[in-house]
Each structure stands twice: as structure tokens, then as C-alpha cells.
Amino acid sequence: MNRLLIRICLAVVVVVSSRSAGTAQTPAVKVPTIDQSLEMYSVGSPKISPDGKWVVYEQTRANWDANAFETDLWIADVATGERHLLTTMGHSCNPADWSPDGKWIAFVSDRPGSLPKSPEGKRQLWIMPADGGEAQQLTKMEKGIGGFDWAPDSRRIAFSAEAPEPKPMKDRKDSFGDYHVIHADYEMTHLWLVDLPKTDEAGRASVVAEPKELTKEDTFSVEEFEFSPDGARIAFSAAKDPDLISSFSKDIYVVTVADGAVKKIVDTPGPDSDPHWSPDGKQIAYTTSNGAKYFFYANQKIAVVDANGGTPRVVSDAFDEDPDLLKWTPDGIFFSGLQKMSSALYLLDPQNGNLKKMAMPGSEISGSFTFSKDFRQVAYRGAGANEYTEIYASALPGSSPVKLTNAGAQEAEFAVAKREVVRWKSGDGTEIEGVLCKPADFSPTKKYPLLVVIHGGPTGIDMPSVSADRYYPIERFVAKGALVLRPNYRGSAGYGAKFRALNVRNLGVGDYADVISGVDYLIGQGFVDKDRVGSMGWSEGGYISAFITTSSDRFKAVSVGAGISDWMTYYANTDITPFTVQYLRATPWDDPEIYKVTSPISYISKAKTPTLIQQGSVDKRVPVPNSFELRQALEDHGVPVKMVVYEGFGHPINKPKQQRAVMEENENWFGHYIWGDPLAPSLAPRPSEKDKDKDKDGGAK
């Protein structure tokens, strides 16, 4: 892993007003409540059938009773657009994929197992007949499974999983209790094979076979993998161990299915991953850092190597971004990728490196492409500016797409903010883009509060498409009379390798300048109230917001979500130490000055801005000591500060009730400091929420 991304209905009438001098009261608008935003479903991960006639896709929704975001599988008819639920609600089912013969759909689920001694709550492999019928469980792995891939003959499936806990480890726990040795006690992930059960006359699968472990070495841990066209071999990537800091060691291997013989075929510095076979089975394409020392922000490449090993050949130099490798077809290699605030499908000729962008009319922001067996039909997620992401199907080359979902209808009765792309020059002359969210009745003659919402990463990106609010109630802020700026500061994905490297040894400092220059640009347009500006963000966005807290007195309020306050504290505690070394080009022991210059805590004496701090209690990515350090320093300097810790959560806050709390805390904080509303010291459940969380008949009101 080399990108920190942390990429989430009844209407009510809310009367909002603008308190800035000289502005009239804003008309009443329909705006979703926080609960309604959290209840909006999203669609994704389409899988088109081999014959191109059907698309299975995921639909994610909030389950308040289970306090979980759950994913269901739906299926749509490409010809008619009709769709229906494929799996039973109550547990997540994802991902899914069709068998090559189109007769089965396999998926992974944490639903209760039907096999004897099936471990509770673990994600297992299931199959169901494509033409309807009950699903049947295929695995009962002690620790659950990871990914899977169908064999070309549709008679077996390869999957990744950890082996059951070995006896020596069980004996150790019996004697000494449970403990963990850092950078040791690794549990390697390996490849397993399971045969499909034989079926009876009704097509029902019968006895389930025991999976066979295909790789067993303790020298690597498997990640991505794919069957060869003839099913005789599997190409896979593997690191020396499953530790995140070992991502640099990922290489490409091939295992022979018949005897389990393993051969490493790519061994270059930096990560090599995601192998895909050529149609004739003679070559393998994969993504690589191509030996780049600082691969966290360098472009990844597509390379090709002989299936038996040899000298790799990079074929994607013409694409100045990270390619997401999809499939190698008779026509070339399909990949998807970002170009500024658009994303698209590309066809790469591996012989000469020529690129062709495939048109997807109306979906300038598209991804998650999947293909029919003949590669003449494609399904994908797509959206245009100011549109909700939907599932589409289209012929290739691109023609008029068929929209298979209608997720955007959830927003139909609400006054949704208008998104537009804005551009400005940062302090050093670098052009920065961002998304500006404006009220539907925006007037350039009025003065609006400005709230800056900063994405994570740093290699994240904001797009002008519409999605349900998570973490920050953007639609409610805009309905209340604010503008919201979402800047793609230096380091963001989509703008090429040079732009992504602009915050190397410049983290926070250059990012802060990009945000401040964006604020100045909008103030200069005459429609921003410079006395009512706030900032918020999670992860890298929280770090930049912490920089704003300690470096500027121009903001009225800041919210820091899981943000870095001190790079030395971060480096010593995070689960991804190479990130810091690559961006700062040193350890804190070798160059303490660069760690000081780029740490918000170094500027704490300047802090004056009221700051809300939010974080999960067991966050390993941005360890919680960063938040405690910032809170204590602000308190010592007399700066208003509130810190909220969400117990048991890691880097993302990924359950609906706690996301409700995150959003309400932010609405409360900025409502007070930007609009002058009363500041509630703690959240008070509304009656509707208490009713919602009681036992409900079938999960519905």
C-alpha cells in the first residue's frame, strides 16, 4: 500500500438565516438531516456477466440496529434496466463475481454459516446459481478469507486466507496469555483452492469439499492474484510479511496449481503488485514503482514480464499518473486513471505504449470498470459534475450508456449545493484547483461564510460529483448560508508526479499555503465574509487543519480529525513509518529540524483558534497521542479546545451512530463559532434518534 487514503428519506424543512451585515434572511430550503444523510445508500463495484446481459453491483446502506454500514448485492438487467435485491439483508455480502461460464455468482459474506463448525462472524466464500436460488457456503476458514478468483473452467475457486492458528501459538497462549511481539508473530496469508460441489438434478450444490492450501511458505504473504488463461498457474504478488511497512518488498510470483511449485519472476526494489495474464498466457502485466526509492508519491507504472521470468519492460510511461490495471485483452491492456478532476478508462498498446481514452459520455468521473467475456460490453461507476454516482453499462468502444441505478433520486427533494471547479495561484505560483460548493440561490453580491473541507491522503482528491455527507455536514452548512471549498492541495492525486511531489520536505507548509491562497482568492472575488472562515478535515486534512490552528489567526474555528500534530510523535507510533521517511527524506533522529518545521505543534505559541479534535481510540495510522498532544498544548495556551475520542475505532469512524456523533459535533462547533448559535457542551439525543435505535419490527419504522 502506498497511498494513504482515507476515502459515505424523509425531508424536513429547516429555516436558515445569514447573520452577516447587509444580507437578507435566506429562504427556507429542504435539507437532509444528519440521519438522512447517513441513511442514503451508495452503489459500486459492478460486475458484468460474461454474456454482458446482467450486472451485479453492491449497494451500501446504514443499519441502525446493528450499528453498521452493510453491503447488499443487487442485480440489474442491462436490456430492461430492471433490478432487484440478490442477497438477504442483515449482513454484508461483498465482493462478488461471476463464474466464467455465467452459471454461478460467488461472493464473500459474514452472514451466519451453514457448514458445521463454521466460525461466527468471519467472512467466508459463498456461491449461488446465477438464475436464482439459495446461496451455499464453500469455506469455513478459522480467520475468514480475503479475495478470490474463479478458475477459467468455472470448476474451482482460488482464495486468500490465513491458516488456522498453529499449535505452538495456541500452547504459548495457554502458558503466557495473549501477547504480541512487534515485527514478529506474523500470520502469513496464502492461496487456497476449493472445488465447486457437484450438483443434483435441481442444480443444487451437494457436498462441499475441503479447501486445499496451495502456497505454504513462511517467507511471503500473498496479496493480489489471478489464474492463467489455461487455469494451470496462478500469478500473485506477495510481501515478505503482512506488516504495512513491508509494502516495499512486494514482488511477483507464479505458482503451479498441480504441484504448488512457486517461482518468483519479478524482484525489483519497491512494490510490484496486481498481476494480470496476457490472453495467450505467455506474459504478465503488473503495476510497479519501477525501482523508485520514494514510491509513496512517485507514479506507479504498468510493466510486462515473461511468465517464466526475465527482464521487465515498462509500457505506460505516457500516462502521468497512477494506472489502475484492469485486464489484458486481445486489443491491449485496459486500465483506469485520474487526470485532474476526471477519471476514465484507457486502452494501452503494450507493444508501443500508445494510449487511447475510451469515451464514456456523461460520466467524466468514472471507475470500477468490469468487462464481458468478449470485452465488447463494460459496466462501471459513473458521474458527471453535480451528479450522484450511478452504475452504468455500455458497449465498447463507448456509446450511449445505460443507467442501471437511480441513487441520485435520494437527493431529489433536497436543495443540493451547486459544485463548480475553481482555480487559483498558490504563494509560489503553483496552480491549485478545488471544488466550490454554493447555495442554489447563490448571489455574488452577498457575503457568505466560508468553510474549508480538506481531503486526506495527501494523495486523495475531491471531485465535483455529489455524494451523501459523511464526517462533515456539507449540505447543511451550505443550506445554512455558507460556501464550502474543497481544495486539491499540492500532493493530491490526478495532477501528475511533479505536482504530487511538491510537498516533499514541505508537508503542511506548502499545503497550508495552498489552502490560504484559496481562501484569499475567494475573498478577493467579493462574496466571502473574511471574518467568518473555518477549516476541517480528516487524516492529512486534519493535519493541515492543525497547521491552520497553530499558524493563523484568520479562522474562527477549526476541526482536526485524526490529524498529525507532531511528526516525531507520529513516526514513533504509526503503523506506516516509511510514509514519513519518504516525504521528509529523513528520520527524526537524522534531521530533527525538518520534523520541527513541518509539525503544527512547533507553532503552538501562535494558536488562537477554537479547535475541535476528533479521533478513534485505537487509530494505528495516525496514533491518538497526536491528538492528546495538540489538545494539551492548546489548553496550556488558553485556546478553546474540545477533544472527542471514539472508543474502539481505528483511523476511520465507520459505524453510523459514531458518524452521527462526528457530524453533530462538527455542526455544533461551527454553528457556534461561525453563526453564533449556542455551543452545546455535549450532544443530546433527539427523541427521533432514541426511537430509531430501539428494536424495530424487521428493521423498519
C-alpha positions in Angstrom: 0.0 0.0 0.0 1.5 3.4 -1.0 -1.4 5.8 -0.8 -2.9 7.0 2.5 -6.4 7.4 1.6 -9.0 7.5 3.8 -11.5 7.5 1.4 -20.3 7.9 2.9 -35.8 9.5 3.1 -38.0 11.9 4.6 -37.3 15.6 4.1 -37.5 18.2 6.8 -37.8 22.0 6.3 -35.1 23.9 8.0 -35.2 27.7 8.2 -31.7 29.2 8.0 -30.5 32.8 8.1 -27.4 34.7 7.2 -26.1 36.8 10.1 -23.5 38.9 8.1 -24.3 42.6 7.8 -26.4 43.6 4.9 -27.8 40.2 3.9 -31.4 39.3 3.9 -32.8 36.1 5.5 -32.2 33.1 3.4 -35.5 31.4 2.2 -36.5 28.1 3.8 -35.0 25.1 2.0 -35.3 21.4 2.3 -32.0 19.9 3.6 -31.3 16.4 4.8 -30.9 15.8 8.5 -27.7 14.2 9.6 -29.6 10.9 10.0 -31.0 11.2 6.5 -27.5 11.8 5.0 -26.2 8.7 6.8 -29.2 6.7 5.5 -28.5 7.5 1.9 -27.2 4.4 0.1 -24.3 4.3 -2.4 -23.7 1.9 -5.3 -20.5 0.5 -6.5 -18.3 -2.5 -7.6 -20.3 -3.6 -10.6 -19.6 -7.0 -12.1 -21.0 -7.6 -15.6 -21.9 -11.2 -16.6 -19.8 -13.0 -19.2 -22.5 -12.5 -21.8 -22.9 -8.8 -21.0 -26.7 -9.1 -20.2 -26.6 -8.7 -16.4 -24.7 -6.6 -13.8 -24.3 -7.5 -10.2 -23.4 -4.5 -8.0 -23.1 -3.5 -4.4 -25.4 -1.2 -2.5 -24.3 0.0 0.9 -26.8 1.2 3.5 -26.9 2.1 7.2 -28.3 -0.5 9.6 -29.0 1.4 12.8 -30.0 -1.7 14.8 -26.6 -3.4 14.1 -24.8 0.0 14.1 -23.2 -0.9 10.8 -22.9 0.1 7.2 -23.9 -3.1 5.4 -23.5 -4.0 1.7 -26.1 -5.9 -0.2 -25.8 -7.4 -3.7 -28.2 -6.3 -6.4 -28.6 -7.5 -10.0 -29.7 -5.4 -13.0 -30.9 -6.4 -16.4 -28.9 -4.4 -19.0 -31.6 -4.6 -21.6 -34.6 -3.5 -19.5 -32.9 -1.7 -16.6 -35.0 -3.8 -14.1 -33.1 -4.5 -10.9 -33.7 -6.5 -7.7 -32.1 -7.5 -4.4 -29.9 -10.6 -4.8 -28.8 -11.3 -1.2 -30.6 -11.2 2.1 -30.3 -8.1 4.2 -28.7 -8.3 7.6 -25.1 -9.0 6.8 -22.6 -7.6 4.3 -22.0 -9.5 1.1 -19.1 -8.3 -1.0 -17.2 -8.6 -3.2 -19.0 -10.7 -5.9 -18.0 -12.1 -9.2 -19.5 -14.3 -12.0 -18.1 -17.7 -12.9 -16.6 -17.6 -16.4 -19.4 -19.8 -17.7 -22.0 -17.4 -16.3 -23.8 -20.1 -14.2 -22.7 -19.0 -10.7 -22.2 -15.9 -8.7 -19.6 -16.1 -5.9 -19.4 -13.7 -3.1 -17.9 -13.2 0.4 -20.1 -12.6 3.4 -20.1 -12.5 7.2 -23.6 -14.0 7.3 -24.1 -16.9 9.8 -22.5 -20.1 8.4 -24.4 -23.1 7.2 -21.4 -25.5 7.4 -20.7 -27.4 10.7 -18.2 -25.6 13.0 -18.2 -22.5 10.9 -16.6 -19.7 12.9 -19.0 -16.9 13.8 -18.7 -13.5 12.2 -15.9 -14.4 9.8 -16.1 -13.6 6.1 -16.5 -16.8 4.1 -16.9 -17.7 0.4 -20.4 -18.4 -0.8 -21.9 -19.3 -4.3 -25.4 -19.0 -5.7 -26.9 -20.1 -9.0 -27.0 -17.1 -11.4 -30.6 -17.8 -12.4 -31.8 -17.7 -8.8 -31.8 -19.9 -5.7 -30.3 -20.1 -2.3 -26.6 -19.4 -1.6 -24.3 -22.1 -0.3 -21.3 -21.7 1.9 -18.0 -23.1 0.4 -15.5 -22.3 3.2 -15.3 -22.2 7.0 -11.8 -20.7 7.4 -11.0 -20.0 11.0 -9.9 -16.4 10.3 -12.1 -15.8 7.3 -11.0 -15.2 3.7 -9.7 -12.3 1.7 -10.1 -12.1 -2.1 -11.0 -14.8 -4.6 -10.7 -15.6 -8.3 -12.6 -18.1 -10.5 -10.7 -20.7 -12.4 -11.3 -20.4 -16.2 -13.2 -23.7 -16.3 -15.6 -22.5 -13.5 -15.0 -25.7 -11.5 -12.9 -24.2 -8.7 -12.0 -21.0 -7.0 -8.8 -19.7 -5.6 -8.9 -17.6 -2.5 -6.5 -16.0 0.0 -6.7 -16.7 3.7 -4.6 -17.1 6.8 -4.0 -20.7 8.0 -5.6 -21.8 11.3 -3.7 -20.8 14.3 -0.7 -23.2 14.7 -0.4 -25.4 17.8 2.8 -23.7 19.1 0.9 -20.4 19.2 -2.0 -21.9 21.0 0.3 -23.5 23.5 2.1 -20.2 24.1 -1.3 -18.5 24.8 -2.2 -21.3 27.3 1.1 -20.8 29.2 1.6 -17.0 29.0 -1.7 -15.5 27.9 -2.2 -13.4 24.8 0.5 -11.0 23.7 2.2 -9.9 20.5 5.9 -9.4 19.7 6.3 -6.3 17.5 7.5 -7.0 14.0 7.2 -10.7 14.7 4.5 -13.3 15.3 3.3 -12.8 11.7 0.4 -14.7 10.4 1.0 -15.1 6.6 -1.8 -15.0 4.1 -1.6 -17.8 1.5 -3.5 -19.2 -1.5 -6.1 -21.9 -1.2 -8.2 -23.8 -3.7 -11.7 -25.1 -3.3 -13.6 -27.2 -5.8 -17.2 -26.5 -6.6 -19.6 -29.1 -5.2 -21.3 -31.4 -7.6 -24.9 -30.6 -8.2 -28.1 -32.6 -8.2 -30.8 -32.6 -10.8 -32.3 -29.4 -9.5 -28.9 -27.7 -9.8 -28.3 -27.6 -6.1 -24.7 -28.0 -4.9 -24.2 -31.0 -2.7 -21.3 -32.0 -0.5 -18.7 -29.2 0.0 -15.1 -30.1 -0.5 -12.4 -29.1 2.0 -10.1 -26.3 0.6 -6.6 -27.2 -0.3 -3.7 -25.0 0.7 -1.7 -24.1 -2.4 1.1 -22.0 -1.0 2.6 -22.6 2.4 5.9 -20.8 2.6 6.7 -18.7 5.7 8.8 -16.3 3.6 6.0 -14.3 2.0 2.4 -13.2 2.5 0.0 -13.2 -0.5 -1.9 -10.2 -1.8 -3.4 -9.9 -5.3 -3.7 -12.9 -7.6 -5.1 -14.2 -10.9 -5.5 -17.5 -12.7 -3.7 -18.0 -16.0 -6.0 -18.4 -19.1 -5.5 -22.2 -19.1 -6.0 -22.5 -15.3 -2.7 -24.3 -14.8 -0.9 -21.5 -12.9 -1.7 -18.5 -10.7 0.3 -15.3 -10.7 0.3 -13.4 -7.4 2.0 -10.6 -5.6 3.4 -11.1 -2.1 5.4 -9.2 0.5 7.9 -10.6 2.9 5.2 -10.3 5.7 1.8 -8.8 6.1 3.1 -5.7 8.0 2.1 -2.5 6.3 5.7 -1.2 6.5 6.8 -4.1 4.3 4.9 -3.0 1.2 8.2 -2.1 -0.4 9.0 -5.8 -0.6 6.1 -6.9 -2.8 7.2 -9.0 -5.7 5.5 -11.1 -8.4 5.4 -14.9 -8.2 3.8 -17.8 -10.2 2.6 -21.0 -8.6 1.8 -24.2 -10.5 -1.7 -25.4 -9.5 -0.9 -29.1 -10.0 2.0 -29.3 -7.5 2.2 -26.0 -5.7 5.7 -25.2 -7.1 6.4 -21.4 -6.6 8.7 -19.3 -8.7 9.5 -15.6 -8.2 9.5 -13.9 -11.6 9.9 -10.2 -10.6 12.3 -9.0 -7.9 12.8 -5.2 -8.2 13.2 -2.6 -5.5 9.9 -1.1 -4.3 6.5 -2.7 -4.6 5.4 -4.8 -7.6 1.8 -5.8 -7.5 -1.6 -6.7 -9.1 -0.5 -9.3 -11.8 -2.7 -9.9 -14.9 -2.0 -12.5 -17.6 -1.8 -11.8 -21.3 -4.5 -13.6 -23.4 -2.1 -16.2 -24.6 -0.7 -16.9 -21.1 2.9 -16.1 -22.1 3.3 -12.7 -20.3 2.2 -11.0 -17.2 1.4 -7.3 -16.7 1.6 -5.8 -13.3 2.0 -2.4 -11.5 5.4 -1.3 -10.3 7.3 1.5 -8.7 10.0 0.6 -11.2 12.7 0.8 -8.6 11.7 4.3 -7.4 13.1 4.9 -3.9 10.3 7.3 -2.9 7.4 5.2 -4.2 4.8 6.7 -1.9 4.4 9.7 -4.1 6.1 8.6 -7.4 4.0 7.4 -10.3 3.3 3.7 -10.4 3.8 2.1 -13.8 2.5 -0.8 -15.8 5.2 -3.3 -16.7 5.2 -6.5 -18.7 7.4 -9.6 -18.0 7.6 -13.1 -19.4 5.5 -15.5 -17.5 8.7 -17.6 -16.7 10.7 -14.5 -15.6 13.1 -12.2 -17.3 13.7 -8.5 -17.7 10.5 -6.4 -17.1 9.5 -3.8 -19.6 7.6 -0.6 -18.5 4.9 0.2 -21.1 2.9 3.1 -19.5 5.4 6.0 -19.4 3.0 8.1 -21.5 0.5 8.2 -18.6 1.5 10.8 -15.9 -0.5 9.3 -13.0 -1.1 6.0 -11.3 -2.8 3.5 -13.6 -5.3 1.1 -12.1 -4.6 -2.1 -14.0 -7.8 -3.9 -15.0 -7.5 -6.6 -17.8 -5.1 -7.6 -20.6 -7.3 -8.3 -23.6 -6.6 -9.2 -27.3 -6.9 -5.4 -28.1 -4.5 -4.3 -25.4 -4.3 -3.6 -21.6 -7.3 -1.8 -20.1 -6.6 0.5 -17.1 -8.4 3.4 -15.4 -6.8 6.5 -14.0 -7.2 10.1 -12.9 -6.5 13.2 -14.9 -7.1 16.2 -12.7 -10.8 16.1 -11.6 -11.8 13.4 -14.1 -11.3 9.7 -14.3 -11.6 7.4 -17.3 -10.9 4.1 -19.0 -7.8 3.8 -21.1 -6.6 1.1 -23.6 -2.8 0.7 -23.7 -0.9 -1.0 -26.5 1.8 -3.0 -24.7 3.9 -3.1 -27.9 4.4 0.6 -28.5 2.9 2.3 -25.4 0.2 4.1 -27.3 -2.8 5.2 -25.2 -6.4 5.5 -26.2 -9.0 7.1 -23.9 -12.4 5.3 -24.1 -15.3 7.7 -24.2 -18.0 7.3 -21.5 -20.5 10.0 -22.5 -21.9 11.8 -19.4 -19.5 10.1 -17.0 -16.5 12.3 -16.8 -15.9 10.8 -13.4 -15.9 7.0 -13.9 -14.2 3.9 -12.5 -14.6 0.3 -11.2 -14.8 -1.0 -14.8 -15.6 -4.6 -15.5 -15.9 -6.4 -18.8 -17.9 -9.1 -20.6 -16.1 -12.2 -21.8 -15.7 -10.7 -25.3 -14.7 -7.3 -24.0 -17.4 -5.7 -26.0 -19.6 -4.7 -23.0 -18.5 -2.8 -19.9 -20.1 -1.9 -16.6 -18.8 0.9 -14.4 -19.5 3.6 -11.8 -20.0 6.9 -13.4 -21.0 10.5 -12.6 -20.7 14.0 -14.1 -20.4 17.3 -12.3 -23.2 17.8 -9.8 -24.5 14.2 -10.3 -24.7 11.3 -7.9 -22.6 8.3 -8.8 -24.6 5.5 -10.6 -23.9 2.1 -12.2 -23.8 2.2 -16.0 -23.4 -0.4 -18.8 -22.2 0.4 -22.3 -20.9 -1.1 -25.4 -17.2 -0.7 -26.3 -16.0 1.4 -27.8 -18.0 3.9 -25.8 -21.6 4.5 -26.9 -24.7 5.8 -25.2 -24.6 4.2 -21.8 -27.5 2.7 -20.0 -28.0 3.9 -16.4 -28.9 0.9 -14.2 -29.4 2.6 -10.8 -31.1 5.7 -9.6 -29.3 6.5 -6.4 -29.5 10.2 -7.2 -33.2 10.1 -6.6 -32.4 10.2 -2.8 -31.4 13.9 -3.3 -34.3 14.9 -5.5 -36.4 16.6 -2.8 -33.5 18.4 -1.2 -31.8 21.7 -2.2 -28.4 20.3 -3.1 -25.4 22.5 -3.2 -24.1 23.5 -6.6 -20.5 22.2 -7.3 -18.1 24.1 -9.5 -14.3 23.8 -10.2 -12.3 26.9 -9.2 -8.6 27.6 -9.8 -6.1 29.9 -8.1 -2.4 30.5 -7.8 -0.6 29.5 -4.6 2.1 31.5 -3.0 4.9 30.0 -5.1 2.8 30.3 -8.3 1.6 26.8 -8.4 -1.9 26.4 -9.9 -4.3 24.8 -7.4 -7.8 23.5 -8.2 -10.7 22.9 -5.8 -14.4 22.3 -5.7 -16.6 25.2 -4.5 -20.0 24.2 -3.1 -22.5 27.1 -3.3 -26.2 27.5 -2.4 -28.6 27.1 -5.3 -29.6 30.7 -4.9 -26.0 32.0 -4.7 -25.6 35.7 -5.4 -22.1 37.2 -6.0 -23.4 40.4 -4.4 -23.8 38.8 -1.0 -21.2 37.9 1.7 -21.0 34.3 2.7 -19.2 32.5 5.5 -16.5 30.1 4.0 -15.8 26.6 5.4 -12.8 24.7 4.0 -13.1 20.9 4.0 -9.8 19.3 3.3 -9.4 15.8 2.0 -7.0 13.2 3.3 -4.1 11.4 1.7 -2.2 13.5 0.9 -2.9 11.7 -2.4 -6.6 12.0 -2.1 -8.7 14.1 -4.4 -12.1 15.9 -4.4 -14.4 15.8 -7.4 -17.4 17.9 -8.3 -19.8 14.9 -8.2 -22.5 14.6 -5.5 -22.4 12.1 -2.6 -24.0 11.7 0.8 -22.3 13.6 3.6 -20.0 11.7 6.0 -18.0 13.3 8.8 -18.9 16.8 7.8 -22.5 18.0 7.1 -21.6 20.0 4.0 -25.1 20.2 2.6 -26.4 21.5 5.9 -23.6 24.1 6.1 -24.4 25.3 2.6 -28.2 25.4 3.3 -27.4 27.5 6.4 -25.7 30.1 4.1 -22.1 29.1 3.8 -19.8 28.4 0.9 -17.7 25.2 1.2 -14.2 25.0 -0.5 -12.7 21.5 -1.1 -9.1 22.2 -2.2 -6.9 19.7 -4.1 -3.7 21.0 -2.5 -0.2 20.0 -3.7 0.3 16.3 -3.3 -3.2 15.4 -4.4 -3.7 12.7 -7.0 -4.7 13.4 -10.5 -2.2 16.1 -11.3 0.9 14.1 -12.2 4.1 13.1 -10.5 5.6 16.6 -10.3 2.6 18.0 -8.5 2.4 15.1 -6.1 6.0 15.6 -5.1 5.6 19.3 -4.3 5.0 18.7 -0.6 8.1 16.5 -0.2 10.1 18.1 2.7 7.3 20.7 2.6 4.4 18.9 4.2 2.0 21.2 5.9 3.9 24.3 4.9 3.1 24.1 1.2 -0.3 22.5 1.8 -1.2 25.4 4.2 -0.1 27.9 1.6 -2.4 26.3 -1.0 -5.4 26.5 1.4 -4.7 30.0 2.5 -4.2 31.2 -1.1 -7.6 29.6 -2.0 -9.3 31.5 0.8 -7.6 34.7 -0.3 -8.7 34.1 -3.8 -12.4 33.7 -2.9 -12.3 36.7 -0.5 -10.9 38.7 -3.5 -14.0 37.7 -5.5 -16.0 39.8 -3.1 -18.5 37.2 -1.9 -16.8 35.8 1.2 -17.1 37.3 4.7 -13.4 37.2 5.7 -14.4 37.4 9.4 -16.3 34.0 9.2 -13.9 31.4 7.9 -13.4 27.9 9.3 -11.5 24.7 8.4 -11.9 21.0 8.9 -10.6 17.7 7.6 -9.7 14.1 8.5 -6.2 12.4 8.4 -4.0 14.6 6.2 -6.9 17.0 6.1 -6.8 17.0 9.9 -3.1 17.7 9.8 -3.5 20.7 7.5 -6.3 21.9 9.8 -4.0 21.6 12.8 -1.4 23.7 10.8 -4.1 26.3 10.4 -4.9 26.2 14.1 -1.3 26.9 15.1 -0.2 29.2 12.2 -3.1 31.5 11.5 -5.5 33.9 13.4 -7.7 34.4 10.4 -10.0 31.4 11.1 -12.9 31.5 13.6 -13.0 27.7 14.1 -11.1 24.6 13.2 -11.9 20.9 13.4 -9.0 18.4 13.4 -10.0 14.8 12.6 -7.3 12.2 13.2 -4.6 14.7 12.3 -0.8 14.8 12.8 0.3 17.4 15.3 4.0 16.3 15.8 5.8 14.2 13.1 8.2 12.8 15.7 5.3 11.5 17.8 3.7 10.2 14.6 6.9 8.5 13.4 7.4 6.6 16.6 3.8 5.4 16.9 2.4 4.9 13.4 1.9 1.5 11.6 3.3 3.1 8.4 6.7 4.7 9.3 8.0 4.7 5.7 5.5 7.3 4.8 7.2 9.9 7.0 10.7 9.0 5.9 9.7 9.2 2.2 8.0 12.6 2.4 10.5 14.2 4.8 13.5 12.2 3.4 14.9 11.5 6.9 14.2 10.0 10.3 13.6 12.4 13.2 17.0 11.2 14.6 18.8 12.2 11.5 17.1 15.5 10.7 15.1 16.8 13.7 14.8 20.3 12.0 12.6 19.1 9.1 10.4 17.3 11.6 10.1 20.5 13.6 9.4 22.8 10.6 6.6 20.6 9.3 4.9 19.9 12.7 2.0 22.1 13.8 3.0 21.7 17.4 6.1 23.8 16.7 3.9 26.9 16.2 1.6 26.4 19.2 2.5 29.7 20.7 0.7 31.4 17.9 -2.5 29.4 18.3 -5.7 31.3 19.0 -8.4 29.5 17.0 -11.0 27.4 18.9 -10.4 23.8 17.8 -12.4 20.6 17.9 -10.4 17.4 17.9 -11.9 14.0 16.9 -10.2 10.6 16.7 -10.6 6.9 17.1 -9.1 5.5 20.3 -7.1 2.7 18.6 -6.0 4.5 15.5 -2.8 2.9 14.2 -2.4 5.1 11.1 -2.4 8.4 12.9 -1.9 7.4 16.5 -4.1 9.1 19.1 -1.1 10.6 21.0 -1.0 13.2 18.3 -4.5 14.4 19.3 -3.7 14.3 23.1 -0.5 16.4 22.4 -2.4 19.0 20.4 -5.2 19.2 23.0 -2.9 19.6 25.9 -0.8 22.3 24.1 -3.9 24.3 23.2 -5.3 24.0 26.7 -2.0 25.2 28.1 -2.1 28.2 25.9 -5.7 29.1 26.8 -7.2 28.2 23.4 -10.8 26.9 23.5 -10.5 23.2 22.6 -12.7 20.1 22.8 -11.5 16.6 22.2 -13.7 13.6 21.4 -12.4 10.1 21.3 -14.5 7.3 19.7 -13.8 4.2 21.6 -12.7 1.1 19.7 -12.3 2.8 16.4 -9.2 3.0 14.2 -8.4 5.6 11.6 -11.9 5.7 10.0 -15.0 6.1 12.1 -17.0 3.6 10.1 -20.3 2.9 12.0 -23.4 5.1 11.6 -24.0 6.0 15.2 -20.5 7.2 15.7 -20.5 9.0 12.3 -23.7 10.7 13.6 -21.7 11.9 16.6 -18.8 13.1 14.4 -21.2 15.1 12.2 -23.2 16.6 15.0 -20.1 17.6 16.9 -18.9 19.5 13.8 -22.3 21.1 13.2 -22.4 22.2 16.8 -18.8 23.6 16.7 -19.1 25.6 13.5 -22.7 26.6 14.3 -21.4 28.3 17.4 -18.2 29.9 16.1 -19.4 30.8 12.6 -23.1 31.5 13.1 -23.2 32.4 16.8 -25.5 29.5 17.8 -25.4 28.2 21.4 -22.5 25.8 22.0 -23.8 22.6 23.4 -21.1 21.1 25.8 -22.3 17.6 24.9 -24.6 16.0 22.4 -28.2 15.4 23.4 -30.1 12.6 21.6 -33.2 13.8 19.9 -36.4 11.8 20.5 -36.4 10.6 16.9 -32.9 9.2 17.3 -33.9 7.3 20.5 -36.9 5.9 18.7 -34.8 4.9 15.7 -32.3 3.0 17.8 -35.0 1.0 19.7 -35.8 -2.5 18.5 -37.9 -2.2 15.3 -40.1 -4.7 13.6 -37.9 -6.1 10.7 -35.6 -3.1 11.0 -38.1 -0.6 9.6 -40.2 2.1 11.3 
